[in-house]
Amino acid sequence: MPEEPAHNLLTDPEQAAALFEQSAAIMARLRAPGGCPWDREQSFDSIRKYTLEEAYEVFDAIERRDFPHLAEELGDLLLQVLFYAEMAANEGHFTISDVLDHLNRKLIRRHPHVFGEEASRSAGNEAMVDAAVEGSSTKVLRNWEEIKAAEKTAKSSQPDASTSRLDSVQRAMPALAEAAKLGSKAAKSGFDWPHWRDLLPKLTEETAELEAEAALAENSNNPAYRERVEAELGDLLFTVVNLGRHLGVDAEMALRGCNLRFRQRFSKMEQLSERSLEQLGPNELEALWTKAKRALASSESRTIISGIDDSSGSGEPR
């Protein structure tokens, strides 16, 4: 069970600064001559996959409201920031101080209602916004977007004629989320399927194309065939994501839910089987999978019915 939250916790800036300084010093020591051989061998490309893993572990801890674990996972995510900054310093690009300076200036620049308009302008704000938000989060967001837009305008003094309306969709996000945003952005120009049912034939089409390319790759060692299979699988996934968008379903959340159900059902298979799963044939495994699904569905039904019975006795919900 998650621990009860401690109340009235306040950040001690001096303690936090001291601990951050220690973390930065530890990272510098690990990358220095005579430090850790593994850490010294890493590059931006070699550790980027760990950044995604750590971000998803933070996401998982938040979903489970496991706050002690979340504190640990946030530390692991912070380690990625320190690692990148130290590698950048080693190569002469920037230091962790530059990272913090960019962050601090951005926070002050985009919060004139908190730090004052003068401080916001000193931090680089060039947008004309009303700092009197009167406790309205809607006004805060509007000001944030205007300040952010002014920042982009300042960075691109000469607009590129080749820019696309899709450029506003960041590449720095999970592929499923990027696909949904690309589809949504394209839909605003009329480039979209009129109805979710119109995507079903497209799914059949993309599946057939994937099957054809996979059949060719199956009997060939040519890497080009594998690349074509990957491309066709990507087309199929893109279509599925856009089907979800039309149905009002977030593909990332749908897949996370599916992953959880698969975990539960597979675990149930292991519990129900009298033999090791490796000893079972395909038909036996399929039958066991069906049995596991039914067992879990039955358990869920009993829980729902029990909940209804519990709340109906006195006519008042508990």
DRENLO-146270 format. One line per 8 residues: number of its first residue (from 1); their letters; for each residue x, y, z of N, C-alpha, C, O. Coordinates in pm, whole numbers, plus 50000, padded with zeros to 5 digits. Layout:
REM residues N
NUM) A) X Y Z X Y Z X Y Z X Y Z ~ ...
***
This chain:
REM residues 318
1) MPEEPAHN) 50084 49881 50000 50000 50000 50000 50089 50125 50000 50191 50130 50069 ~ 50047 50229 49920 50125 50353 49921 50124 50417 50059 50026 50408 50132 ~ 50235 50480 50093 50244 50544 50223 50154 50668 50230 50128 50732 50128 ~ 50106 50699 50351 50027 50818 50370 50115 50941 50343 50231 50945 50384 ~ 50059 51041 50272 50141 51158 50239 50176 51240 50363 50094 51256 50453 ~ 50298 51289 50364 50339 51380 50472 50289 51519 50436 50299 51560 50320 ~ 50236 51591 50532 50177 51722 50504 50277 51833 50534 50369 51818 50613 ~ 50253 51946 50466 50329 52068 50491 50479 52052 50467 50560 52112 50538
9) LLTDPEQA) 50516 51970 50367 50657 51961 50331 50695 52085 50252 50625 52124 50158 ~ 50804 52146 50289 50853 52264 50219 50995 52240 50171 51078 52184 50244 ~ 51023 52281 50049 51157 52266 49994 51254 52362 50063 51225 52481 50076 ~ 51365 52311 50105 51473 52392 50162 51570 52423 50049 51650 52337 50012 ~ 51565 52545 49991 51650 52577 49877 51798 52555 49902 51870 52508 49814 ~ 51845 52588 50024 51988 52573 50054 52028 52425 50056 52133 52388 50003 ~ 51944 52343 50117 51973 52199 50120 51969 52141 49979 52056 52061 49942 ~ 51867 52181 49902 51855 52131 49765 51976 52172 49681 52027 52093 49602
17) AALFEQSA) 52021 52297 49698 52137 52347 49623 52262 52267 49658 52342 52233 49570 ~ 52279 52239 49786 52396 52164 49831 52395 52021 49775 52498 51970 49731 ~ 52279 51959 49777 52268 51821 49726 52286 51818 49574 52347 51726 49520 ~ 52233 51921 49505 52250 51926 49359 52396 51946 49324 52448 51885 49230 ~ 52463 52032 49401 52607 52053 49379 52684 51922 49398 52778 51893 49324 ~ 52644 51844 49498 52709 51715 49522 52684 51619 49405 52775 51549 49362 ~ 52561 51617 49353 52527 51530 49240 52609 51567 49117 52662 51479 49048 ~ 52620 51697 49090 52698 51742 48975 52845 51705 48991 52910 51666 48894
25) AIMARLRA) 52897 51717 49114 53037 51681 49139 53060 51531 49122 53163 51489 49070 ~ 52964 51450 49166 52975 51304 49150 52977 51267 49003 53056 51183 48960 ~ 52888 51331 48923 52884 51302 48780 53014 51342 48712 53064 51270 48626 ~ 53068 51456 48751 53195 51502 48693 53307 51404 48729 53394 51376 48646 ~ 53306 51353 48851 53409 51257 48895 53398 51127 48816 53500 51069 48778 ~ 53277 51082 48791 53258 50957 48716 53310 50968 48574 53360 50870 48518 ~ 53299 51088 48514 53341 51108 48375 53487 51151 48364 53542 51154 48254 ~ 53549 51184 48475 53686 51235 48472 53786 51121 48452 53752 51004 48474
33) PGGCPWDR) 53908 51152 48410 54012 51049 48400 54027 50977 48534 54036 51040 48639 ~ 54030 50846 48528 54038 50767 48649 53902 50741 48711 53893 50679 48817 ~ 53796 50788 48645 53661 50765 48694 53609 50629 48652 53685 50533 48642 ~ 53478 50620 48628 53417 50492 48592 53437 50464 48443 53398 50546 48360 ~ 53497 50348 48407 53519 50317 48265 53390 50317 48184 53388 50365 48070 ~ 53282 50264 48241 53155 50258 48166 53102 50398 48140 53064 50430 48027 ~ 53100 50481 48243 53049 50618 48227 53133 50696 48127 53080 50776 48050 ~ 53263 50674 48129 53352 50748 48039 53334 50705 47894 53363 50782 47803
41) EQSFDSIR) 53288 50582 47873 53270 50531 47736 53139 50577 47671 53123 50566 47550 ~ 53046 50627 47752 52913 50659 47698 52914 50784 47610 52999 50872 47623 ~ 52815 50788 47520 52797 50902 47430 52650 50942 47433 52567 50875 47495 ~ 52619 51051 47366 52479 51095 47360 52391 50985 47300 52279 50962 47346 ~ 52441 50919 47197 52362 50816 47131 52345 50691 47218 52241 50626 47214 ~ 52448 50657 47296 52443 50532 47371 52351 50539 47492 52297 50436 47533 ~ 52331 50657 47550 52248 50664 47670 52108 50718 47644 52026 50721 47736 ~ 52079 50761 47522 51948 50821 47498 51833 50722 47523 51725 50762 47565
49) KYTLEEAY) 51858 50593 47495 51751 50495 47518 51717 50485 47667 51603 50458 47703 ~ 51818 50507 47754 51793 50502 47898 51707 50621 47942 51630 50611 48038 ~ 51720 50733 47872 51640 50850 47904 51492 50819 47886 51410 50854 47971 ~ 51458 50754 47775 51318 50715 47752 51271 50617 47859 51160 50629 47911 ~ 51356 50520 47892 51319 50421 47993 51291 50488 48127 51192 50457 48193 ~ 51378 50582 48166 51361 50649 48294 51234 50734 48294 51163 50741 48395 ~ 51205 50800 48181 51084 50881 48173 50959 50795 48189 50864 50835 48256 ~ 50961 50677 48128 50845 50589 48139 50835 50529 48280 50724 50501 48327
57) EVFDAIER) 50947 50508 48346 50942 50459 48484 50884 50565 48578 50814 50532 48674 ~ 50913 50692 48549 50850 50800 48624 50700 50799 48599 50621 50812 48693 ~ 50661 50783 48473 50519 50778 48435 50448 50664 48508 50337 50682 48557 ~ 50513 50548 48515 50454 50432 48580 50435 50456 48729 50331 50421 48785 ~ 50535 50516 48794 50524 50544 48938 50412 50643 48966 50344 50632 49068 ~ 50393 50739 48877 50284 50835 48894 50150 50765 48881 50059 50789 48960 ~ 50137 50678 48780 50012 50605 48761 49976 50524 48884 49859 50515 48922 ~ 50077 50464 48947 50052 50378 49064 50048 50457 49194 50024 50400 49301
65) RDFPHLAE) 50070 50589 49186 50076 50675 49304 50174 50619 49407 50149 50623 49527 ~ 50286 50566 49356 50389 50511 49442 50492 50622 49466 50595 50627 49399 ~ 50463 50709 49562 50544 50829 49580 50687 50802 49630 50778 50871 49585 ~ 50710 50706 49720 50849 50676 49755 50930 50631 49633 51045 50671 49615 ~ 50868 50549 49548 50935 50503 49427 50951 50617 49328 51051 50625 49257 ~ 50851 50707 49323 50858 50822 49233 50978 50909 49266 51046 50958 49175 ~ 51005 50930 49394 51120 51011 49434 51250 50950 49380 51338 51022 49333 ~ 51260 50817 49386 51379 50748 49334 51387 50761 49183 51494 50788 49128
73) ELGDLLLQ) 51273 50743 49115 51273 50748 48969 51302 50889 48917 51368 50904 48814 ~ 51254 50990 48986 51286 51127 48947 51436 51153 48960 51493 51228 48882 ~ 51498 51090 49060 51643 51101 49074 51714 51037 48955 51812 51091 48904 ~ 51663 50921 48911 51723 50854 48794 51707 50940 48669 51797 50945 48584 ~ 51592 51008 48658 51570 51095 48542 51663 51216 48547 51715 51260 48445 ~ 51682 51269 48669 51774 51382 48686 51917 51340 48650 51994 51420 48598 ~ 51951 51215 48679 52083 51165 48643 52107 51178 48492 52217 51211 48449 ~ 52002 51153 48413 52017 51166 48268 52054 51309 48231 52138 51331 48144
81) VLFYAEMA) 51990 51406 48296 52021 51547 48269 52166 51578 48303 52237 51642 48226 ~ 52210 51531 48419 52349 51553 48461 52448 51486 48366 52554 51540 48336 ~ 52411 51367 48320 52498 51290 48230 52516 51366 48098 52629 51384 48051 ~ 52404 51410 48037 52413 51483 47911 52492 51612 47927 52575 51646 47842 ~ 52467 51683 48037 52535 51811 48058 52685 51791 48076 52765 51871 48027 ~ 52724 51685 48147 52867 51660 48168 52935 51619 48037 53047 51660 48010 ~ 52867 51537 47956 52923 51500 47826 52936 51623 47737 53035 51637 47665 ~ 52836 51712 47742 52842 51835 47663 52957 51923 47709 53025 51986 47627
89) ANEGHFTI) 52980 51927 47840 53092 52006 47894 53224 51947 47848 53317 52020 47812 ~ 53234 51813 47849 53357 51747 47805 53390 51779 47660 53507 51783 47621 ~ 53285 51802 47581 53305 51831 47438 53306 51980 47408 53318 52021 47293 ~ 53294 52062 47513 53303 52206 47496 53177 52273 47446 53184 52381 47388 ~ 53059 52212 47467 52934 52270 47419 52866 52358 47523 52839 52475 47495 ~ 52840 52306 47641 52777 52381 47749 52795 52303 47879 52842 52190 47877 ~ 52758 52365 47990 52768 52298 48120 52630 52291 48185 52533 52346 48133 ~ 52622 52225 48299 52496 52215 48372 52449 52355 48416 52329 52378 48432
97) SDVLDHLN) 52543 52448 48434 52506 52585 48471 52426 52651 48359 52331 52725 48385 ~ 52464 52624 48235 52389 52678 48121 52247 52621 48117 52151 52692 48087 ~ 52234 52491 48147 52103 52426 48150 52013 52494 48253 51898 52527 48224 ~ 52067 52514 48373 51990 52576 48480 51956 52721 48449 51848 52769 48483 ~ 52050 52791 48386 52026 52932 48351 51912 52942 48250 51825 53028 48263 ~ 51914 52856 48148 51805 52855 48049 51671 52828 48117 51572 52894 48088 ~ 51670 52731 48208 51546 52695 48277 51495 52810 48363 51378 52845 48357 ~ 51584 52869 48443 51543 52976 48534 51490 53097 48459 51387 53155 48496
105) RKLIRRHP) 51561 53135 48352 51518 53250 48273 51382 53223 48207 51298 53312 48199 ~ 51362 53100 48160 51235 53066 48096 51120 53073 48196 51013 53125 48164 ~ 51141 53020 48317 51036 53022 48418 50998 53165 48457 50880 53196 48473 ~ 51098 53251 48473 51071 53390 48508 51007 53464 48391 50914 53542 48409 ~ 51058 53437 48271 51007 53503 48150 50859 53472 48127 50782 53559 48086 ~ 50819 53347 48153 50682 53305 48122 50586 53319 48241 50470 53280 48231 ~ 50633 53374 48352 50546 53396 48468 50552 53542 48515 50589 53568 48630 ~ 50515 53636 48429 50517 53777 48472 50418 53805 48585 50436 53899 48662
113) HVFGEEAS) 50313 53722 48594 50211 53741 48699 50264 53700 48836 50203 53731 48938 ~ 50377 53629 48839 50437 53587 48966 50560 53672 48999 50573 53721 49111 ~ 50649 53687 48901 50776 53755 48926 50776 53902 48886 50871 53974 48915 ~ 50668 53947 48820 50659 54086 48779 50699 54105 48634 50781 54030 48581 ~ 50639 54205 48570 50666 54228 48428 50810 54271 48403 50868 54235 48301 ~ 50867 54348 48495 51005 54393 48476 51102 54275 48477 51191 54267 48393 ~ 51085 54184 48573 51171 54065 48580 51150 53977 48457 51245 53920 48404 ~ 51025 53968 48413 50994 53886 48296 51064 53941 48172 51118 53865 48092
121) RSAGNEAM) 51063 54075 48158 51129 54135 48041 51281 54124 48051 51350 54107 47950 ~ 51332 54134 48172 51476 54119 48192 51522 53978 48155 51637 53957 48116 ~ 51429 53882 48169 51461 53743 48136 51437 53713 47988 51456 53599 47944 ~ 51394 53815 47912 51382 53798 47768 51243 53800 47710 51226 53775 47590 ~ 51141 53828 47790 51004 53831 47738 50982 53953 47649 51004 54066 47692 ~ 50939 53930 47524 50913 54038 47431 50765 54049 47395 50727 54132 47313 ~ 50681 53965 47457 50538 53968 47428 50467 54070 47517 50506 54091 47632 ~ 50363 54133 47463 50282 54227 47539 50165 54151 47599 50066 54123 47531
129) VDAAVEGS) 50176 54117 47726 50072 54040 47792 50025 54113 47918 50096 54197 47973 ~ 49903 54079 47960 49848 54137 48082 49885 54049 48200 49838 53935 48211 ~ 49969 54100 48288 50017 54021 48401 49910 54003 48509 49927 53922 48599 ~ 49802 54079 48501 49695 54067 48601 49602 53952 48563 49498 53973 48501 ~ 49639 53832 48600 49562 53714 48560 49445 53686 48653 49358 53605 48622 ~ 49442 53754 48769 49330 53744 48862 49297 53600 48901 49180 53563 48913 ~ 49400 53520 48921 49380 53382 48964 49325 53290 48858 49282 53179 48890 ~ 49323 53333 48731 49266 53252 48622 49375 53172 48551 49467 53229 48492
137) STKVLRNW) 49366 53039 48557 49463 52954 48487 49450 52969 48336 49548 52952 48264 ~ 49329 53002 48288 49307 53023 48144 49388 53142 48096 49451 53136 47990 ~ 49388 53252 48173 49467 53369 48135 49616 53339 48142 49694 53389 48060 ~ 49655 53258 48240 49797 53220 48252 49841 53145 48126 49946 53174 48070 ~ 49760 53049 48082 49794 52971 47963 49798 53058 47839 49884 53039 47752 ~ 49705 53153 47829 49705 53242 47713 49832 53325 47709 49894 53340 47604 ~ 49871 53380 47824 49995 53457 47831 50116 53370 47798 50207 53412 47726 ~ 50115 53246 47852 50225 53153 47828 50244 53130 47678 50356 53133 47627
145) EEIKAAEK) 50131 53107 47608 50140 53080 47464 50188 53202 47388 50265 53189 47293 ~ 50145 53321 47427 50189 53443 47360 50338 53468 47382 50409 53506 47289 ~ 50383 53446 47504 50526 53464 47533 50609 53361 47457 50714 53393 47403 ~ 50559 53236 47453 50628 53129 47381 50635 53160 47232 50738 53138 47169 ~ 50525 53213 47175 50523 53247 47033 50624 53358 47003 50689 53356 46899 ~ 50635 53455 47094 50731 53564 47075 50874 53511 47078 50960 53560 47005 ~ 50899 53412 47162 51032 53350 47168 51067 53286 47035 51179 53300 46985 ~ 50970 53214 46976 50994 53147 46847 51019 53249 46736 51105 53229 46650
153) TAKSSQPD) 50943 53359 46740 50961 53463 46639 51101 53524 46649 51165 53551 46547 ~ 51147 53544 46772 51280 53602 46792 51390 53508 46743 51493 53554 46695 ~ 51368 53378 46756 51469 53280 46716 51477 53264 46565 51583 53230 46511 ~ 51366 53289 46496 51363 53270 46350 51337 53403 46283 51224 53433 46243 ~ 51441 53484 46270 51427 53617 46211 51395 53610 46063 51333 53701 46009 ~ 51436 53502 45995 51408 53483 45854 51331 53354 45835 51389 53246 45835 ~ 51199 53364 45820 51117 53244 45805 51158 53163 45684 51188 53218 45578 ~ 51160 53031 45701 51195 52940 45593 51072 52915 45507 50967 52874 45558
161) ASTSRLDS) 51085 52938 45376 50972 52922 45284 50925 52778 45278 50813 52750 45235 ~ 51011 52684 45321 50976 52543 45310 50907 52490 45435 50881 52370 45446 ~ 50875 52580 45531 50812 52534 45654 50675 52477 45627 50605 52519 45535 ~ 50637 52380 45710 50508 52312 45697 50427 52334 45824 50482 52358 45931 ~ 50296 52325 45811 50210 52338 45929 50235 52224 46026 50199 52234 46144 ~ 50295 52115 45979 50326 52002 46067 50452 52025 46150 50482 51948 46240 ~ 50525 52132 46119 50648 52161 46193 50619 52192 46340 50707 52178 46425 ~ 50496 52233 46369 50461 52264 46508 50445 52138 46593 50441 52147 46715
169) VQRAMPAL) 50436 52022 46529 50428 51895 46601 50570 51849 46630 50646 51819 46538 ~ 50606 51844 46757 50742 51811 46796 50776 51665 46765 50693 51575 46781 ~ 50900 51643 46721 50948 51506 46702 50983 51442 46836 50989 51320 46849 ~ 51007 51528 46936 51051 51479 47067 50933 51432 47151 50901 51493 47253 ~ 50870 51324 47109 50761 51265 47184 50747 51119 47140 50800 51082 47035 ~ 50676 51036 47218 50654 50898 47176 50590 50893 47037 50508 50979 47003 ~ 50626 50793 46958 50580 50784 46819 50428 50779 46808 50371 50837 46716 ~ 50362 50709 46902 50216 50701 46896 50154 50839 46916 50059 50875 46845
177) AEAAKLGS) 50206 50915 47010 50154 51049 47036 50183 51141 46917 50099 51223 46880 ~ 50301 51127 46857 50335 51209 46740 50241 51179 46625 50195 51270 46556 ~ 50212 51051 46602 50122 51011 46494 49984 51072 46513 49924 51121 46418 ~ 49933 51068 46636 49801 51124 46664 49799 51275 46639 49703 51327 46583 ~ 49904 51345 46681 49909 51489 46663 49924 51526 46515 49865 51624 46469 ~ 50003 51448 46441 50018 51473 46298 49884 51457 46227 49847 51539 46143 ~ 49812 51349 46260 49682 51327 46199 49584 51438 46232 49508 51482 46145 ~ 49586 51483 46358 49496 51589 46401 49528 51720 46331 49438 51793 46288
185) KAAKSGFD) 49657 51751 46318 49699 51874 46254 49663 51872 46105 49616 51972 46051 ~ 49686 51759 46038 49652 51747 45896 49501 51757 45875 49455 51809 45774 ~ 49425 51706 45972 49279 51707 45960 49225 51850 45954 49121 51874 45893 ~ 49295 51944 46017 49248 52083 46018 49252 52145 45879 49186 52246 45854 ~ 49330 52085 45787 49335 52135 45650 49241 52054 45560 49238 52074 45439 ~ 49166 51962 45620 49072 51881 45544 49128 51750 45497 49057 51671 45434 ~ 49257 51724 45527 49319 51598 45484 49296 51493 45592 49379 51475 45682 ~ 49184 51424 45582 49147 51328 45685 49038 51237 45630 48976 51266 45528
193) WPHWRDLL) 49015 51126 45701 48905 51038 45667 48777 51100 45725 48777 51144 45840 ~ 48667 51103 45648 48543 51164 45697 48487 51097 45822 48433 51164 45910 ~ 48499 50964 45830 48437 50890 45938 48527 50774 45979 48607 50726 45898 ~ 48516 50729 46105 48604 50622 46151 48586 50495 46070 48680 50417 46055 ~ 48466 50471 46018 48444 50350 45938 48526 50351 45810 48557 50245 45754 ~ 48561 50471 45762 48640 50482 45639 48783 50432 45659 48852 50404 45561 ~ 48826 50420 45783 48961 50371 45809 48970 50219 45806 49078 50164 45792 ~ 48857 50152 45819 48861 50005 45824 48913 49944 45694 48996 49854 45699
201) PKLTEETA) 48866 49991 45574 48926 49940 45450 49074 49973 45440 49152 49897 45383 ~ 49114 50090 45496 49256 50128 45493 49338 50032 45578 49451 49999 45541 ~ 49282 49987 45690 49351 49887 45772 49373 49758 45694 49481 49698 45700 ~ 49270 49716 45621 49281 49594 45540 49388 49611 45432 49467 49521 45407 ~ 49388 49728 45369 49487 49758 45264 49629 49754 45319 49717 49692 45260 ~ 49651 49823 45433 49786 49827 45491 49831 49690 45540 49949 49656 45531 ~ 49738 49610 45591 49771 49475 45635 49814 49389 45518 49910 49312 45529 ~ 49745 49402 45404 49780 49325 45284 49918 49365 45233 49996 49279 45190
209) ELEAEAAL) 49949 49495 45237 50080 49542 45190 50190 49492 45282 50298 49455 45235 ~ 50163 49490 45412 50261 49437 45508 50283 49288 45483 50396 49240 45485 ~ 50176 49216 45461 50187 49072 45436 50271 49044 45311 50352 48951 45310 ~ 50252 49123 45207 50327 49104 45082 50475 49129 45102 50559 49052 45056 ~ 50509 49237 45172 50650 49269 45194 50715 49167 45289 50830 49130 45270 ~ 50641 49122 45391 50695 49024 45484 50722 48892 45415 50820 48824 45447 ~ 50638 48855 45319 50658 48731 45244 50785 48738 45161 50858 48639 45149 ~ 50812 48855 45103 50935 48872 45025 51059 48868 45114 51160 48808 45079
217) AENSNNPA) 51049 48933 45231 51164 48940 45322 51193 48806 45386 51306 48779 45426 ~ 51091 48722 45397 51106 48594 45465 51209 48504 45397 51277 48426 45464 ~ 51221 48516 45267 51313 48430 45190 51433 48506 45137 51496 48465 45040 ~ 51466 48619 45202 51578 48699 45154 51656 48755 45272 51600 48787 45376 ~ 51787 48767 45253 51874 48829 45353 51904 48974 45320 51986 49038 45386 ~ 51838 49026 45217 51862 49163 45174 51804 49261 45276 51683 49258 45301 ~ 51887 49349 45337 51837 49444 45437 51727 49535 45384 51642 49583 45460 ~ 51729 49560 45252 51629 49649 45193 51488 49595 45214 51393 49672 45231
225) YRERVEAE) 51475 49463 45211 51343 49403 45232 51294 49429 45374 51177 49461 45396 ~ 51385 49416 45468 51348 49440 45608 51305 49585 45630 51213 49613 45707 ~ 51372 49676 45560 51337 49818 45570 51196 49841 45516 51121 49923 45569 ~ 51162 49770 45410 51028 49784 45352 50922 49726 45445 50811 49779 45454 ~ 50956 49616 45514 50863 49560 45612 50840 49660 45725 50727 49681 45769 ~ 50949 49722 45771 50938 49821 45878 50850 49937 45835 50769 49987 45912 ~ 50868 49981 45709 50788 50092 45658 50640 50056 45653 50555 50137 45690 ~ 50609 49935 45606 50470 49893 45597 50407 49875 45735 50290 49906 45755
233) LGDLLFTV) 50486 49825 45831 50435 49812 45967 50407 49950 46025 50309 49970 46097 ~ 50494 50045 45993 50473 50183 46037 50344 50241 45979 50269 50309 46049 ~ 50317 50214 45850 50195 50262 45787 50071 50203 45856 49971 50272 45876 ~ 50080 50076 45892 49969 50009 45959 49945 50071 46098 49831 50098 46136 ~ 50053 50094 46171 50041 50153 46304 49985 50296 46296 49904 50336 46379 ~ 50029 50372 46196 49982 50509 46178 49831 50510 46154 49759 50595 46206 ~ 49784 50414 46074 49641 50405 46046 49563 50369 46171 49456 50425 46196 ~ 49617 50276 46251 49551 50236 46376 49542 50355 46472 49438 50376 46535
241) VNLGRHLG) 49650 50433 46484 49650 50549 46572 49542 50649 46530 49473 50705 46614 ~ 49529 50671 46399 49429 50765 46351 49287 50712 46364 49193 50789 46379 ~ 49272 50580 46360 49142 50521 46391 49106 50553 46536 48992 50592 46566 ~ 49203 50538 46625 49180 50572 46765 49144 50718 46782 49057 50752 46862 ~ 49211 50805 46707 49180 50949 46715 49035 50976 46677 48967 51054 46743 ~ 48988 50911 46572 48849 50929 46529 48752 50876 46633 48641 50928 46648 ~ 48793 50772 46705 48706 50712 46805 48719 50779 46942 48650 50742 47037 ~ 48807 50879 46950 48827 50948 47077 48908 50867 47176 48893 50884 47297
249) VDAEMALR) 48994 50777 47126 49075 50690 47211 49223 50725 47193 49273 50730 47080 ~ 49292 50749 47302 49436 50775 47298 49510 50644 47278 49499 50554 47361 ~ 49584 50633 47168 49650 50507 47132 49751 50463 47237 49763 50344 47265 ~ 49824 50557 47296 49923 50522 47397 49855 50460 47519 49900 50359 47572 ~ 49744 50524 47564 49672 50472 47679 49606 50338 47647 49599 50249 47732 ~ 49558 50324 47524 49495 50198 47484 49597 50084 47487 49567 49974 47532 ~ 49718 50113 47438 49821 50009 47435 49870 49977 47576 49899 49862 47606 ~ 49880 50078 47662 49920 50053 47801 49816 49965 47870 49851 49876 47948
257) GCNLRFRQ) 49689 49989 47842 49584 49906 47898 49592 49763 47848 49574 49668 47924 ~ 49621 49749 47718 49638 49616 47659 49757 49543 47721 49749 49424 47750 ~ 49865 49616 47742 49984 49555 47803 49953 49503 47943 49999 49396 47983 ~ 49875 49582 48018 49838 49540 48153 49752 49414 48150 49772 49322 48229 ~ 49655 49411 48057 49569 49292 48046 49651 49170 48006 49626 49060 48054 ~ 49748 49190 47917 49832 49077 47875 49912 49024 47994 49924 48902 48012 ~ 49967 49116 48075 50040 49074 48195 49951 48989 48285 49992 48883 48332 ~ 49830 49038 48310 49738 48969 48400 49699 48832 48346 49697 48733 48420
265) RFSKMEQL) 49670 48826 48216 49625 48700 48158 49739 48598 48150 49719 48479 48174 ~ 49859 48646 48117 49973 48554 48110 50006 48500 48249 50035 48382 48266 ~ 50000 48590 48349 50024 48547 48487 49921 48443 48529 49953 48348 48600 ~ 49796 48463 48486 49690 48368 48519 49715 48233 48451 49687 48128 48509 ~ 49768 48236 48330 49804 48111 48260 49906 48032 48343 49893 47911 48359 ~ 50007 48104 48394 50111 48039 48474 50052 47977 48601 50094 47869 48644 ~ 49954 48045 48659 49891 47995 48782 49804 47871 48754 49801 47777 48833 ~ 49733 47874 48640 49638 47767 48609 49704 47641 48556 49650 47531 48569
273) SERSLEQL) 49820 47655 48496 49885 47539 48432 49951 47448 48536 50020 47495 48627 ~ 49931 47319 48520 49993 47221 48609 50135 47188 48565 50212 47128 48639 ~ 50167 47227 48442 50302 47205 48389 50363 47339 48347 50293 47439 48333 ~ 50494 47337 48327 50561 47455 48276 50506 47490 48138 50479 47401 48058 ~ 50489 47620 48111 50435 47662 47981 50521 47612 47866 50470 47586 47757 ~ 50652 47599 47890 50742 47551 47785 50712 47407 47745 50752 47364 47637 ~ 50643 47334 47830 50612 47193 47802 50481 47177 47725 50446 47066 47685 ~ 50409 47286 47704 50279 47280 47638 50292 47307 47489 50378 47384 47445
281) GPNELEAL) 50205 47244 47411 50200 47267 47268 50117 47389 47235 50050 47443 47323 ~ 50119 47435 47109 50044 47555 47068 49896 47548 47102 49839 47646 47151 ~ 49831 47433 47076 49688 47420 47105 49660 47426 47255 49561 47485 47299 ~ 49749 47365 47333 49732 47367 47479 49749 47509 47533 49677 47551 47624 ~ 49846 47582 47478 49869 47720 47521 49749 47808 47486 49708 47893 47566 ~ 49694 47788 47367 49578 47868 47325 49458 47840 47415 49385 47931 47453 ~ 49438 47712 47448 49327 47675 47537 49347 47733 47676 49251 47777 47740 ~ 49471 47733 47723 49501 47788 47855 49480 47940 47856 49430 47995 47954
289) WTKAKRAL) 49517 48005 47748 49497 48150 47735 49348 48184 47744 49309 48278 47813 ~ 49266 48107 47673 49121 48127 47676 49066 48106 47818 48981 48182 47865 ~ 49116 48002 47884 49072 47972 48021 49111 48086 48115 49033 48123 48203 ~ 49230 48140 48097 49276 48250 48181 49191 48375 48160 49155 48442 48257 ~ 49158 48406 48035 49073 48521 48004 48937 48508 48071 48885 48603 48130 ~ 48880 48386 48062 48748 48363 48121 48753 48375 48273 48662 48431 48335 ~ 48858 48323 48334 48871 48330 48479 48880 48474 48527 48817 48512 48625 ~ 48959 48555 48456 48974 48695 48494 48845 48772 48469 48806 48857 48549
297) ASSESRTI) 48777 48742 48356 48652 48810 48325 48546 48778 48431 48470 48865 48472 ~ 48543 48650 48475 48449 48609 48577 48475 48681 48708 48382 48724 48777 ~ 48603 48694 48743 48641 48763 48866 48602 48909 48860 48555 48965 48959 ~ 48622 48972 48743 48585 49113 48727 48434 49131 48738 48387 49228 48798 ~ 48359 49036 48682 48212 49045 48688 48164 49036 48831 48075 49110 48872 ~ 48223 48944 48910 48183 48930 49050 48212 49057 49128 48135 49097 49215 ~ 48325 49121 49097 48361 49246 49165 48259 49355 49135 48218 49429 49225 ~ 48219 49364 49007 48122 49467 48968 47987 49443 49035 47926 49535 49088
305) ISGIDDSS) 47942 49315 49033 47813 49281 49093 47816 49306 49243 47720 49358 49299 ~ 47927 49271 49308 47943 49293 49451 47934 49441 49484 47874 49480 49584 ~ 47995 49523 49398 47992 49667 49418 47852 49722 49407 47813 49812 49481 ~ 47774 49667 49311 47636 49711 49294 47553 49672 49416 47475 49753 49467 ~ 47570 49548 49463 47495 49500 49579 47527 49583 49703 47437 49618 49780 ~ 47655 49614 49721 47697 49689 49839 47635 49828 49843 47602 49879 49950 ~ 47619 49889 49725 47572 50027 49720 47421 50038 49714 47367 50148 49724 ~ 47350 49924 49696 47206 49931 49677 47128 49899 49802 47007 49920 49805
313) GSGEPR) 47195 49849 49907 47123 49805 50027 47050 49918 50096 46932 49905 50126 ~ 47117 50028 50121 47056 50136 50198 47004 50248 50110 46947 50346 50158 ~ 47026 50232 49978 46985 50337 49887 47084 50453 49880 47061 50550 49808 ~ 47195 50443 49955 47298 50547 49954 47432 50484 49921 47466 50377 49972 ~ 47510 50551 49835 47642 50499 49800 47735 50502 49920 47725 50590 50006 ~ 47827 50403 49924 47922 50400 50034 48058 50444 49984 48154 50449 50061
***
